[in-house]
């Protein structure tokens, strides 16, 4: 008798306490059978030893017996009797002892069960390492004794494999407690505790990565901790360690691979080249026909291979797979690439496109891998969807000299994904040398598709339109089911086309393309089925994931288009839909655009809700900082909105600083400035002129506009406003008269033109004309609750509105579309003159009052007492000839003091 077999292993000093599992063990031994099952190194024995040590003070502490794989039944029962004897359990002498190693008689088992049934207290026996290698006779005998001991025996089994005991009977009777591999896996908290025991302090991201790479395998976490203690940079070790070059490899090879028969070892080495394996795929890789039985046995035995969601597929533990691949290269040089090639063709034959492409790329068979992607119309999956990162990683080693149109097209796409325009252009030239009228429609569509997406980066509207026309034409040549299987292609190129048109200022064309892009995605809640434009909510997981980014993108750009046209309500609806799609799809920060929040900032600004505008602008800025580089049109609009908000808040210097700090992020062409760059420059010039006007510097506003002449209506309106502010009413009227018909103007321009026309008419003494233009502005602005042009129209507009139309547009948040009437009266009448100029501090107080702050809040903002604020307010009332705070604010606005 080996004494060591009756002693529980010592609990390690770096023990991770797992109270929930200990509680389940304690509860389990109230019944006859407790099973702790998991692979090598999962912590079964450590957990049980810890529990056993904690139970030493019980009336009868648990007994321990380590079972050896070569124990014959007679030897096993002899050890069981010895364990009972050493634990102080009195067994009647009539039970006897086994007389031969090969087995025991049934009468011996009957006597033992009867003796245990007579025991005063139940006996808890831990059988460590009780695996399926045990002879059936031993398992049958244990089952007999356990069932007939009348509660006098309770067994705790630890095993890598499912015991041959009839577990289904125990489950049906509710007489078994099970702790499985999933329960034994280390959680984030467990890993953090273990690292703490080793005096290692990793970041939360580092711990998360460690748990992810080891999948919570206890021995893996512990071995990594030991290695990190010897590493100069533990954080870097977690990110970079190769399992095959650590003690993890020795453990897995010795404890798992070497424990298998030669044929099973060969199968494991061959199937490790794939992320998951089907029995038929395994047979194709081994050339045998026994994979189904072997894989099922490995999964049942917890040999670091598990079944995937009760399907026919299996997956290896990633660390085990990594070690196996390294061992395969060492044992069979050159075989790995052949196996990848076999796997690629088997997977392609079963319709598993992404896996086939990845395996083909790993085999270095670039024509096959790229051909699969192009011929199946799946090239868009390099740009969007769950597989994008995996596919781009697979094609990262694609050599530039790979022959054929498909490798050149995929290489061009991969370069475009990372915005490498020179690399893209080189690859496209190679593709064009292989393509011709006789080339396949899928390849020609892929070429046109890439041309549209490249146009978004290069900002070439003409080339983009040509490519879009080619794509639409070739789409009609392809089989409808093939097109339906990849709706992301149409959605992506339409969104790109809309972005290019938006950047060129073609708002109608942008709206058309972006609306079609949304329809191609199937706006959530509007479609279902499997035809092109399938609803992302009801489509397959892969298709849905591929459609969410272009849908979010198209909705955001469509919202921006509507904002620029002055359709505020529609812009807000599209912006909120874009943000909702991003949340619903859980897009990561690096894939999100700030366009939705930017548009909401613009809408709030136009509706004169400055707090909301500032809040949304801050969110847009934060999102854009974490996400992809914004569209040039979006970046320009962000600068314009930011400048206008600062000006509206009374900070002209900040408004100018926003424009001065703008950096153009779009393409930088050589030669003549293209239209899209000229438009961007003019938008910024108009915004800068508005900032100068907000500071009362009409001359500077004119200089900015005259330095960059433009035929845009917005430019003409801004110049007319600057001329009027400079006191040149006749010049302003001529500039205003040059604007095109109303049908060609956006709503903000139309409203602004009406307001400026009313002001010019009033200055010329034409009161009736002034009233008509003012009423027209109110009528136009009402449905969209457009307020900002009235606030920016200057003191005269605000005074005229107060006198002629007390409420020119509905209050913020009221029912849209309300159109208040216009009172008649003299526009020439004004408020009484200012008694005395306001001091600088009084102006500061008035600015804070305009923000609707309380007296105490104003005091806190200006670092003065509340009494001082009250004193300043009284002085302001006296100087402005008013008696209330709101009247003081309005009076100051009329006079241009705010």
C-alpha positions in Angstrom: 0.0 0.0 0.0 1.4 3.4 -1.1 0.7 5.8 1.7 0.8 8.8 -0.6 -2.4 7.6 -2.3 -4.3 8.2 0.9 -3.2 11.8 1.4 -4.7 14.8 -0.3 -2.2 17.0 -2.2 -1.0 20.0 -0.3 -2.9 23.2 -1.1 -0.7 25.5 -3.0 0.5 28.7 -1.3 -0.8 30.8 -4.2 -4.3 29.4 -3.8 -7.3 31.2 -5.3 -10.2 30.9 -3.0 -13.4 30.0 -4.8 -16.1 30.1 -2.1 -19.0 29.4 -4.5 -17.5 26.1 -5.7 -16.6 25.1 -2.2 -20.2 25.7 -1.2 -21.5 23.6 -4.1 -19.1 20.8 -3.0 -20.3 20.9 0.6 -23.9 20.8 -0.6 -23.1 18.0 -3.0 -21.9 15.6 -0.4 -25.3 15.6 1.2 -26.2 13.2 -1.6 -24.5 10.0 -2.8 -22.5 11.3 -5.7 -20.5 14.4 -6.5 -18.7 14.7 -9.9 -15.9 17.2 -10.6 -15.1 16.9 -14.2 -12.6 18.9 -16.4 -9.5 18.7 -18.5 -5.9 18.5 -17.2 -4.9 21.5 -15.2 -8.5 22.8 -14.7 -8.1 22.8 -10.9 -10.2 19.8 -10.0 -7.8 18.3 -7.5 -6.7 21.6 -6.0 -10.4 22.6 -5.4 -11.2 19.2 -3.9 -8.1 19.2 -1.7 -8.9 22.7 -0.5 -12.4 21.6 0.4 -11.2 18.5 2.1 -8.7 20.4 4.2 -11.4 22.9 5.2 -13.6 19.9 6.4 -11.0 18.4 8.7 -12.9 19.6 11.8 -16.1 17.8 10.8 -17.3 14.8 12.8 -15.9 12.6 10.2 -13.5 14.3 7.7 -13.5 13.2 4.1 -11.3 10.3 3.2 -8.9 10.5 0.2 -7.8 7.9 -2.3 -5.9 8.7 -5.5 -6.9 6.1 -8.1 -4.2 4.8 -10.5 -5.1 4.1 -14.2 -3.7 0.6 -14.0 -5.5 -0.5 -10.8 -7.2 -3.8 -11.2 -10.6 -4.2 -9.5 -9.2 -6.3 -6.7 -6.4 -3.8 -6.0 -8.9 -0.8 -6.1 -11.2 -2.4 -3.5 -8.2 -3.3 -1.3 -7.2 0.4 -1.4 -10.8 1.4 -0.6 -10.8 -0.8 2.5 -7.5 0.6 3.6 -8.7 4.1 3.1 -11.8 3.3 5.3 -9.6 1.7 7.9 -7.1 4.7 8.0 -10.1 7.0 8.3 -11.4 5.2 11.4 -14.4 3.7 9.7 -15.3 0.4 11.4 -16.1 -2.3 8.9 -17.4 -5.7 10.1 -14.7 -8.4 9.9 -17.2 -10.5 8.0 -16.8 -8.2 5.0 -13.4 -9.8 4.4 -10.7 -8.6 1.9 -10.2 -9.1 -1.9 -8.3 -12.3 -2.5 -7.1 -11.7 -6.1 -6.2 -8.6 -8.1 -8.4 -9.4 -11.1 -11.7 -8.8 -9.3 -13.9 -9.3 -6.3 -17.0 -11.5 -5.8 -20.5 -10.1 -5.7 -20.9 -11.4 -2.1 -17.9 -9.1 -1.1 -19.7 -6.1 -2.6 -22.9 -7.1 -0.8 -21.1 -7.4 2.6 -19.3 -4.1 2.1 -22.5 -2.2 1.2 -24.3 -3.7 4.2 -21.4 -2.8 6.5 -21.4 0.8 5.3 -25.1 1.0 5.7 -24.7 0.2 9.4 -22.1 3.0 9.9 -23.2 5.5 12.5 -22.1 8.4 10.3 -21.9 8.6 6.5 -18.5 8.1 5.0 -17.4 10.7 2.4 -14.7 9.2 0.1 -12.9 11.3 -2.5 -11.7 9.2 -5.4 -9.3 11.4 -7.2 -8.5 10.8 -11.0 -11.3 8.2 -11.4 -11.4 8.2 -15.2 -12.9 6.1 -18.0 -9.7 4.1 -18.2 -10.9 2.1 -15.2 -12.2 -1.4 -15.9 -16.0 -1.6 -16.3 -16.2 -4.2 -13.5 -14.7 -1.6 -11.1 -17.2 1.0 -12.0 -20.1 -1.4 -11.8 -19.0 -2.5 -8.4 -18.7 1.1 -7.2 -22.2 1.8 -8.5 -23.6 -1.3 -6.7 -22.0 -0.4 -3.3 -23.0 3.3 -3.6 -26.7 2.4 -4.3 -26.9 -0.2 -1.6 -25.0 1.5 1.2 -28.3 3.2 2.3 -26.6 6.6 2.5 -23.7 5.3 4.5 -21.3 6.1 1.6 -20.9 9.3 -0.3 -18.5 9.6 -3.2 -16.7 12.6 -4.6 -15.2 11.8 -8.0 -12.6 14.0 -9.8 -12.0 13.0 -13.4 -10.9 14.3 -16.8 -13.5 12.1 -18.5 -17.1 11.2 -17.8 -17.2 8.2 -15.5 -18.8 5.0 -16.8 -21.1 5.2 -13.8 -24.8 5.4 -15.0 -24.9 9.2 -14.5 -28.3 9.5 -16.2 -29.9 7.5 -13.4 -28.3 9.7 -10.7 -29.4 12.8 -12.6 -33.0 11.5 -13.0 -33.1 10.7 -9.2 -31.6 14.1 -8.3 -28.8 12.3 -6.5 -25.8 13.9 -8.2 -24.0 17.2 -7.9 -21.8 18.2 -10.9 -19.0 20.7 -11.2 -17.9 20.9 -14.8 -15.2 22.5 -16.9 -17.3 25.6 -17.4 -17.6 26.0 -13.7 -13.9 25.5 -13.1 -12.7 28.1 -15.6 -11.1 31.1 -13.9 -13.1 34.3 -14.1 -11.6 37.8 -14.4 -11.7 38.1 -10.6 -10.0 34.7 -10.1 -7.2 35.6 -12.5 -6.7 38.9 -10.8 -6.5 37.2 -7.4 -4.0 34.6 -8.7 -1.8 37.4 -10.2 -2.0 39.2 -6.9 -0.7 36.1 -5.1 2.3 36.2 -7.5 2.7 39.9 -6.8 1.9 40.8 -10.3 -0.2 43.9 -11.1 -1.7 43.9 -14.5 -4.1 46.4 -16.0 -7.7 45.4 -16.3 -7.3 45.1 -20.0 -4.2 42.9 -19.5 -6.1 40.6 -17.1 -9.0 40.5 -19.6 -6.7 39.5 -22.4 -5.0 36.8 -20.2 -8.4 35.2 -19.4 -9.4 35.4 -23.1 -6.2 33.8 -24.4 -6.3 31.0 -21.8 -10.1 30.7 -21.8 -9.9 30.6 -18.0 -7.8 27.4 -18.0 -6.4 27.4 -14.5 -3.1 25.8 -15.3 -2.6 28.1 -18.2 -3.2 31.2 -16.1 -0.9 29.9 -13.4 1.9 29.0 -15.9 1.6 32.5 -17.5 1.8 34.1 -14.0 5.1 32.2 -13.4 6.5 33.3 -16.7 5.4 36.9 -16.1 7.4 36.9 -12.9 10.5 36.4 -15.0 9.5 38.9 -17.7 10.7 42.5 -17.6 7.3 43.6 -19.0 4.3 41.5 -17.8 1.9 43.5 -19.8 3.8 43.0 -23.0 4.1 39.2 -22.2 0.3 38.8 -22.1 0.0 40.5 -25.5 2.8 38.7 -27.2 3.5 35.3 -25.6 3.6 32.3 -27.9 2.2 29.2 -26.2 4.7 26.9 -28.0 7.6 28.7 -26.4 6.5 28.5 -22.8 6.1 25.8 -20.2 2.4 25.6 -21.4 3.7 23.7 -24.4 5.5 21.1 -22.2 2.4 20.7 -20.1 0.0 20.2 -23.0 2.3 17.9 -25.0 3.0 15.8 -21.9 -0.4 15.7 -20.3 -2.7 15.7 -23.3 -1.1 14.9 -26.6 1.3 12.1 -25.4 -1.6 10.5 -23.5 -3.3 9.7 -26.8 -2.8 6.7 -29.1 -0.6 7.4 -32.2 -3.6 7.6 -34.6 -5.3 10.1 -32.4 -2.1 12.2 -32.1 -1.9 12.2 -35.9 -5.5 13.4 -36.2 -5.0 16.2 -33.6 -1.9 17.4 -35.4 -3.7 17.6 -38.8 -7.0 19.2 -37.6 -5.2 21.9 -35.7 -4.8 24.0 -38.9 -8.5 25.0 -38.7 -10.3 27.0 -36.1 -13.0 24.4 -36.0 -13.3 21.0 -37.4 -16.1 18.7 -38.7 -15.7 14.9 -38.7 -15.9 14.9 -42.5 -13.3 17.7 -42.7 -11.1 15.7 -40.3 -11.4 12.7 -42.6 -10.4 14.8 -45.5 -7.3 16.0 -43.6 -6.3 12.5 -42.4 -7.4 10.3 -45.3 -9.1 8.0 -42.8 -12.8 7.5 -41.9 -12.7 7.3 -38.1 -12.8 11.0 -37.2 -16.4 11.1 -36.0 -15.7 8.5 -33.3 -12.3 9.9 -32.4 -13.4 13.5 -32.1 -16.4 12.5 -30.0 -14.1 10.5 -27.6 -11.7 13.4 -27.3 -14.5 15.8 -26.4 -16.0 13.4 -23.9 -12.5 12.9 -22.4 -11.9 16.7 -22.0 -8.8 16.5 -24.2 -8.9 20.2 -24.9 -11.4 19.7 -27.7 -15.1 20.6 -27.2 -18.2 20.4 -29.2 -19.5 23.7 -30.6 -23.0 24.4 -29.4 -24.3 20.8 -29.7 -23.5 20.8 -33.4 -21.4 18.3 -35.4 -18.4 20.8 -35.2 -15.6 20.8 -32.7 -13.0 23.3 -31.7 -9.6 22.9 -30.0 -8.6 25.1 -27.1 -6.6 28.0 -28.8 -3.5 27.4 -26.7 -3.6 23.7 -27.5 -4.1 24.4 -31.2 -1.1 26.8 -31.1 1.1 24.3 -29.5 -0.1 21.6 -31.9 0.7 23.7 -35.0 4.2 24.4 -33.7 4.6 20.6 -33.1 3.3 19.9 -36.6 5.9 22.1 -38.2 8.6 20.4 -36.2 7.5 16.9 -36.8 6.2 17.2 -40.5 7.9 20.2 -42.2 5.8 21.4 -45.2 2.7 19.5 -44.3 0.9 22.4 -42.7 0.5 24.3 -46.0 -0.9 21.2 -47.7 -3.4 20.7 -45.0 -4.6 24.4 -45.3 -5.1 23.8 -49.0 -7.2 20.6 -48.4 -9.2 22.4 -45.8 -9.8 25.4 -48.1 -11.3 23.2 -50.8 -13.4 21.1 -48.5 -14.8 24.3 -46.8 -15.5 25.9 -50.2 -17.3 22.8 -51.3 -19.7 23.1 -48.3 -20.4 26.8 -48.9 -18.3 28.1 -45.9 -16.9 31.1 -47.8 -14.9 33.0 -45.1 -13.3 29.9 -43.7 -12.4 28.7 -47.2 -10.8 32.0 -48.0 -8.8 32.2 -44.8 -7.6 28.6 -45.3 -6.7 29.3 -48.9 -4.7 32.4 -47.8 -2.9 30.4 -45.1 -2.0 27.9 -47.9 -0.5 30.7 -49.9 -3.0 29.9 -52.7 -3.8 33.5 -53.5 -5.7 32.9 -56.8 -8.0 30.5 -55.0 -8.5 32.6 -51.9 -9.0 35.9 -53.8 -11.1 34.2 -56.5 -13.5 32.8 -53.9 -14.0 36.3 -52.5 -14.4 38.0 -55.8 -16.5 35.3 -57.6 -18.9 35.1 -54.7 -19.4 38.9 -54.7 -18.1 39.1 -51.2 -15.3 41.7 -51.7 -17.4 44.1 -49.6 -16.8 42.0 -46.5 -13.3 43.4 -46.4 -14.9 46.8 -45.6 -17.8 45.8 -43.2 -19.1 43.1 -41.0 -17.9 40.7 -38.4 -15.4 39.0 -40.8 -13.7 42.2 -42.0 -10.8 42.1 -39.6 -10.3 38.4 -40.1 -10.3 38.7 -43.9 -8.0 41.6 -44.0 -5.6 39.9 -41.6 -5.7 36.8 -43.9 -4.8 38.9 -47.0 -2.1 41.0 -45.2 0.7 38.8 -46.6 -0.7 38.9 -50.2 2.3 39.6 -52.4 2.0 42.4 -55.0 3.3 40.1 -57.7 0.5 37.5 -57.2 -0.8 36.7 -60.7 -4.4 37.2 -61.8 -7.2 39.8 -61.6 -8.7 38.5 -58.4 -5.5 38.8 -56.2 -5.0 42.3 -57.6 -8.6 43.4 -56.9 -8.4 42.0 -53.3 -5.0 43.6 -52.8 -6.5 46.9 -54.0 -9.4 46.5 -51.5 -7.0 45.7 -48.7 -5.0 48.9 -49.4 -8.1 51.0 -49.6 -9.3 49.7 -46.2 -6.2 51.2 -44.6 -6.4 54.4 -46.8 -3.1 53.5 -48.7 -4.0 55.3 -51.9 -0.6 54.7 -53.7 -0.8 51.0 -52.9 -4.4 51.0 -54.0 -3.6 52.6 -57.3 -0.8 50.2 -58.0 -3.0 47.2 -57.3 -5.8 48.6 -59.5 -3.5 49.1 -62.4 -2.5 45.4 -62.1 -6.1 44.4 -62.0 -7.0 46.5 -65.0 -4.2 44.8 -67.0 -6.0 41.5 -66.4 -9.6 42.7 -66.9 -11.4 43.3 -70.1 -14.9 43.2 -71.6 -14.8 39.4 -71.6 -13.9 39.2 -67.9 -16.5 37.8 -65.5 -19.3 40.1 -64.3 -18.3 39.6 -60.6 -14.7 40.7 -61.3 -16.0 43.8 -63.3 -18.4 44.6 -60.5 -15.6 44.4 -57.9 -13.5 46.8 -60.0 -16.4 49.3 -60.3 -17.2 48.9 -56.6 -13.7 49.7 -55.6 -13.7 52.7 -57.9 -16.7 54.2 -56.1 -15.2 53.6 -52.7 -11.9 55.1 -53.8 -13.8 58.1 -55.0 -14.8 58.8 -51.5 -11.2 58.9 -50.5 -9.9 60.8 -53.5 -12.8 63.2 -53.8 -13.1 62.9 -57.5 -16.8 63.2 -58.4 -16.5 62.6 -62.1 -14.5 59.3 -61.6 -16.9 58.2 -58.9 -20.0 58.8 -61.0 -18.4 56.7 -63.8 -17.6 53.9 -61.5 -21.1 54.0 -60.0 -22.7 53.8 -63.4 -20.5 50.8 -64.2 -21.5 49.1 -61.0 -25.2 49.6 -61.6 -24.8 48.3 -65.1 -22.9 45.1 -64.1 -25.2 44.4 -61.2 -27.9 43.8 -63.8 -25.8 41.1 -65.4 -25.4 39.0 -62.2 -27.8 36.4 -61.0 -30.3 37.8 -58.6 -29.6 35.2 -55.8 -25.9 36.1 -55.8 -26.7 39.8 -55.6 -29.2 39.2 -52.8 -26.7 37.2 -50.8 -24.4 40.3 -50.5 -26.6 43.5 -50.1 -23.6 45.2 -48.4 -22.0 45.7 -51.9 -24.8 48.0 -53.1 -25.2 49.6 -49.7 -21.5 50.5 -49.5 -21.1 51.9 -52.9 -24.3 54.0 -52.7 -23.3 55.4 -49.4 -19.9 56.3 -50.9 -21.5 57.8 -53.9 -23.8 59.9 -51.6 -20.8 61.1 -49.6 -18.9 62.2 -52.7 -22.0 64.1 -54.0 -22.5 65.7 -50.6 -18.9 66.8 -50.6 -19.4 68.4 -54.1 -22.5 70.3 -52.9 -24.9 68.2 -55.0 -27.5 67.9 -52.3 -30.3 66.5 -54.4 -28.0 63.8 -55.8 -26.6 63.0 -52.4 -30.1 62.6 -51.0 -31.0 60.2 -53.8 -27.9 58.0 -53.4 -28.1 58.0 -49.6 -31.8 57.2 -49.6 -31.1 54.3 -51.9 -28.3 53.1 -49.6 -30.6 53.0 -46.6 -33.2 51.1 -48.7 -30.4 48.6 -49.8 -29.7 47.9 -46.2 -33.3 47.6 -45.3 -34.0 50.3 -42.7 -34.9 48.4 -39.4 -38.5 47.7 -39.2 -39.3 48.2 -42.9 -38.3 44.9 -44.6 -38.0 41.2 -44.0 -37.1 38.2 -46.0 -34.0 37.3 -48.0 -34.2 39.5 -51.0 -31.8 42.4 -51.6 -32.3 45.0 -48.9 -33.2 42.4 -46.2 -34.0 43.9 -42.9 -30.8 43.8 -40.8 -32.9 42.8 -37.8 -34.2 39.7 -39.5 -31.2 38.8 -41.7 -28.6 36.2 -40.7 -26.0 37.3 -38.1 -23.3 37.7 -40.7 -25.4 39.7 -43.1 -26.9 41.8 -40.4 -23.4 42.7 -39.1 -22.3 43.6 -42.6 -25.3 46.0 -43.1 -25.2 47.9 -39.9 -22.1 50.1 -40.6 -23.2 51.3 -44.1 -26.7 51.8 -42.7 -25.4 53.9 -39.9 -23.1 55.8 -42.3 -25.8 56.4 -44.9 -28.4 57.6 -42.3 -25.8 60.0 -40.7 -24.9 61.5 -44.1 -28.5 61.7 -45.1 -29.2 63.6 -41.9 -26.4 66.0 -42.8 -27.8 66.5 -46.3 -31.2 67.4 -44.9 -29.6 69.8 -42.4 -27.8 71.6 -45.1 -31.1 71.9 -47.0 -32.8 73.3 -43.9 -35.1 70.3 -43.4 -34.5 70.3 -39.7 -37.1 67.8 -38.6 -36.1 65.2 -41.2 -32.5 65.8 -40.4 -33.1 65.1 -36.7 -35.1 62.0 -37.4 -32.3 60.5 -39.6 -29.6 61.5 -37.1 -31.4 59.8 -34.3 -32.0 56.7 -36.5 -28.2 56.6 -37.2 -27.4 56.8 -33.5 -30.0 54.1 -32.7 -28.5 51.7 -35.3 -25.0 52.3 -33.9 -26.3 51.4 -30.4 -28.4 48.4 -31.6 -25.5 46.9 -33.5 -23.0 47.7 -30.7 -20.6 49.2 -33.1 -17.2 49.6 -31.4 -16.0 53.2 -30.9 -13.4 53.0 -33.7 -16.2 52.2 -36.2 -18.6 55.0 -35.1 -19.0 58.4 -36.7 -19.9 61.6 -34.9 -22.2 62.7 -37.8 -25.4 61.9 -35.9 -24.6 64.0 -32.9 -23.1 66.7 -35.2 -26.4 67.0 -37.1 -28.4 67.2 -33.9 -26.0 70.0 -32.8 -26.8 71.8 -36.1 -30.5 71.3 -35.7 -30.4 72.6 -32.1 -28.4 75.6 -33.2 -30.8 76.4 -36.0 -33.7 76.1 -33.5 -31.7 78.4 -31.1 -31.4 75.8 -28.4 -27.8 76.6 -27.6 -27.3 74.2 -24.5 -28.4 71.3 -26.6 -26.3 72.4 -29.5 -23.2 72.6 -27.3 -23.9 69.2 -25.7 -24.4 67.4 -29.1 -21.3 69.1 -30.5 -19.2 67.9 -27.6 -20.5 64.3 -28.1 -19.8 64.6 -31.8 -16.2 65.7 -31.1 -15.6 62.9 -28.6 -17.0 60.3 -31.0 -15.0 61.6 -34.0 -11.8 61.5 -31.9 -12.3 57.7 -31.3 -13.7 56.8 -34.7 -12.6 56.9 -38.3 -11.4 60.0 -40.0 -14.4 62.1 -40.8 -15.6 62.9 -44.3 -14.3 66.3 -45.5 -17.9 67.5 -45.8 -18.5 66.4 -42.2 -15.3 68.0 -40.9 -16.1 71.3 -42.6 -19.7 71.3 -41.2 -18.3 70.5 -37.7 -16.1 73.6 -37.9 -18.9 75.8 -39.2 -21.4 74.6 -36.5 -18.7 74.9 -33.8 -17.9 78.5 -34.9 -21.6 79.5 -35.1 -22.3 78.1 -31.6 -19.4 80.0 -30.1 -20.6 83.2 -31.8 -24.1 82.6 -30.6 -22.8 82.2 -27.1 -21.2 85.6 -27.4 -17.6 84.5 -27.8 -16.5 85.9 -31.1 -12.8 85.2 -30.5 -13.6 81.5 -29.9 -15.7 81.5 -33.1 -12.8 82.7 -35.1 -10.4 80.3 -33.3 -12.5 77.3 -34.4 -12.2 78.3 -38.1 -8.5 79.2 -37.7 -7.9 75.8 -36.1 -9.6 73.8 -38.8 -7.4 71.3 -40.6 -8.6 69.9 -43.9 -8.6 66.1 -43.8 -9.7 65.3 -47.3 -7.6 64.4 -50.4 -5.0 66.9 -51.4 -4.9 67.1 -55.2 -2.3 68.6 -57.4 -3.0 71.3 -60.0 -6.2 73.4 -60.0 -8.4 73.4 -56.9 -11.3 71.0 -57.5 -14.9 72.1 -56.8 -15.2 70.2 -53.6 -12.2 72.0 -52.1 -13.5 75.3 -53.3 -16.9 74.7 -51.7 -15.2 73.7 -48.4 -13.1 76.9 -48.4 -16.2 79.0 -49.1 -18.2 77.4 -46.3 -15.4 78.2 -43.9 -15.1 81.8 -45.3 -18.8 82.3 -44.8 -18.6 81.1 -41.2 -15.5 83.3 -40.5 -17.3 86.3 -41.9 -20.3 85.6 -39.6 -17.8 85.4 -36.6 -16.4 88.8 -37.6 -19.9 90.2 -37.8 -20.7 88.8 -34.4 -17.8 90.9 -33.1 -19.1 94.0 -34.9 -16.3 94.0 -37.5 -18.1 94.3 -40.9 -14.9 95.3 -42.7 -13.2 92.1 -41.7 -16.2 90.1 -42.7 -16.1 91.7 -46.2 -12.4 91.1 -46.5 -12.8 87.4 -45.8 -15.6 87.0 -48.4 -13.9 89.1 -51.1 -10.7 87.1 -50.7 -12.5 84.0 -51.8 -15.2 84.9 -54.3 -17.8 82.3 -55.0 -21.0 81.8 -56.9 -22.7 80.0 -54.0 -26.0 81.7 -52.8 -24.7 81.3 -49.2 -21.7 83.5 -50.1 -23.8 86.1 -51.8 -26.2 86.3 -48.8 -23.3 86.6 -46.4 -21.7 89.3 -48.5 -25.0 91.2 -48.6 -25.3 91.0 -44.9 -21.7 92.3 -44.4 -22.4 95.2 -46.7 -25.6 96.1 -44.8 -23.7 95.9 -41.5 -21.1 98.3 -43.1 -23.8 100.7 -43.9 -23.8 100.1 -47.6 -27.5 99.3 -48.1 -27.6 99.9 -51.8 -24.7 97.5 -52.5 -26.4 95.0 -50.2 -29.6 95.2 -52.1 -27.8 94.6 -55.4 -26.0 91.6 -54.0 -29.3 90.2 -52.7 -31.0 90.8 -56.0 -28.4 88.5 -57.7 -29.6 85.5 -55.7 -31.3 82.8 -57.9 -35.0 82.0 -57.7 -36.3 80.6 -54.4 -36.6 77.0 -55.7 -32.8 76.8 -56.0 -32.1 77.9 -52.4 -32.0 76.1 -49.2 -34.4 77.1 -46.4 -31.8 78.9 -44.3 -30.8 81.0 -47.3 -34.4 81.8 -48.2 -35.2 82.9 -44.7 -32.0 84.9 -44.4 -32.7 86.6 -47.7 -36.2 87.5 -46.6 -34.9 89.0 -43.3 -32.1 91.0 -45.0 -34.6 92.2 -47.7 -36.9 93.3 -45.0 -34.1 95.2 -43.2 -33.0 96.9 -46.5 -36.6 97.8 -47.2 -37.1 99.3 -43.8 -33.8 101.3 -44.1 -35.1 102.7 -47.4 -38.4 103.7 -45.8 -40.6 101.0 -47.5 -42.4 99.8 -44.4 -44.9 97.7 -46.3 -42.3 95.8 -48.2 -40.3 95.3 -45.0 -43.5 93.9 -43.3 -44.1 91.5 -46.3 -40.6 90.2 -46.3 -40.6 89.7 -42.5 -43.9 87.9 -42.7 -42.5 85.7 -45.5 -39.5 84.8 -43.4 -41.8 83.8 -40.5 -44.0 81.8 -42.7 -41.0 79.9 -44.2 -39.3 79.3 -40.8 -42.4 78.1 -38.9 -42.7 74.5 -40.0 -39.0 73.7 -39.2 -38.9 75.9 -36.1 -36.0 77.7 -37.7 -35.0 80.5 -35.2 -31.3 81.2 -35.6 -31.5 83.4 -38.7 -33.8 85.7 -36.7 -31.3 85.8 -33.7 -28.4 86.5 -36.1 -30.3 89.1 -38.1 -29.2 91.9 -35.8 -30.9 94.3 -33.5 -33.3 95.6 -36.2 -34.8 92.1 -36.9 -35.3 91.4 -33.3 -36.9 94.7 -32.6 -39.1 94.4 -35.7 -40.2 90.9 -34.7 -41.0 92.0 -31.2 -43.1 94.8 -32.5 -44.6 93.1 -35.6 -44.8 89.4 -34.5 -44.3 88.8 -30.8 -43.7 85.1 -31.4 -42.2 84.7 -34.9 -41.8 80.9 -34.6 -43.2 78.4 -32.1 -41.3 78.1 -28.8 -38.7 75.3 -28.7 -40.5 72.0 -28.2 -43.9 73.2 -29.2 -46.0 71.8 -32.0 -44.2 72.3 -35.3 -45.9 74.1 -38.1 -47.6 76.8 -36.0 -47.5 80.1 -37.9 -48.3 83.1 -35.8 -49.7 86.3 -37.3 -47.9 89.6 -37.8 -49.1 92.7 -36.0 -49.3 95.9 -37.9 -47.6 99.0 -36.7 -44.6 101.3 -37.3 -41.3 99.5 -37.8 -39.5 102.8 -37.3 -40.5 103.1 -33.7 -37.8 101.9 -31.3 -37.2 101.6 -27.6 -36.0 104.6 -25.6 -32.3 105.5 -26.0 -29.7 104.1 -23.6 -29.2 106.5 -20.6 -25.6 105.5 -20.0 -23.1 103.0 -21.5 -22.8 99.7 -19.6 -19.5 98.9 -17.8 -17.5 95.8 -18.7 -18.7 94.0 -15.5 -22.3 94.9 -16.2 -22.0 93.5 -19.7 -20.6 90.3 -18.1 -23.6 90.1 -15.8 -26.0 90.6 -18.6 -24.4 87.9 -20.7 -24.9 85.4 -17.8 -28.5 86.6 -17.4 -29.1 85.9 -21.1 -28.1 82.3 -20.3 -31.1 82.1 -17.9 -28.8 81.8 -14.9 -30.1 82.6 -11.4 -28.6 85.4 -9.4 -26.6 82.9 -7.3 -25.4 81.1 -10.4 -24.2 84.4 -12.0 -22.4 85.1 -8.8 -20.6 81.8 -8.9 -19.7 82.2 -12.6 -18.2 85.6 -12.0 -16.7 84.9 -8.6 -18.6 87.7 -6.9 -21.3 87.9 -4.2 -25.0 87.6 -5.0 -25.5 91.2 -3.6 -22.9 92.5 -6.1 -24.8 90.9 -8.9 -28.1 92.5 -7.7 -26.4 95.9 -7.6 -25.1 95.4 -11.2 -28.6 94.4 -12.4 -30.2 97.5 -10.9 -27.7 99.7 -12.7 -28.4 97.8 -15.9 -32.1 98.3 -15.6 -31.6 102.0 -15.1 -29.2 102.4 -18.0 -31.4 100.4 -20.5 -34.7 101.9 -19.3 -36.3 98.6 -18.2 -37.6 97.1 -15.0 -37.1 93.3 -15.6 -34.2 91.0 -16.3 -35.9 89.5 -19.5 -36.5 93.0 -20.9 -32.9 94.0 -20.2 -31.7 91.0 -22.2 -34.0 91.8 -25.1 -33.1 95.5 -25.1 -29.4 94.6 -25.1 -29.8 92.2 -28.0 -31.7 94.9 -29.9 -28.9 97.3 -29.4 -26.2 94.7 -30.4 -24.7 94.7 -26.9 -25.1 90.9 -26.7 
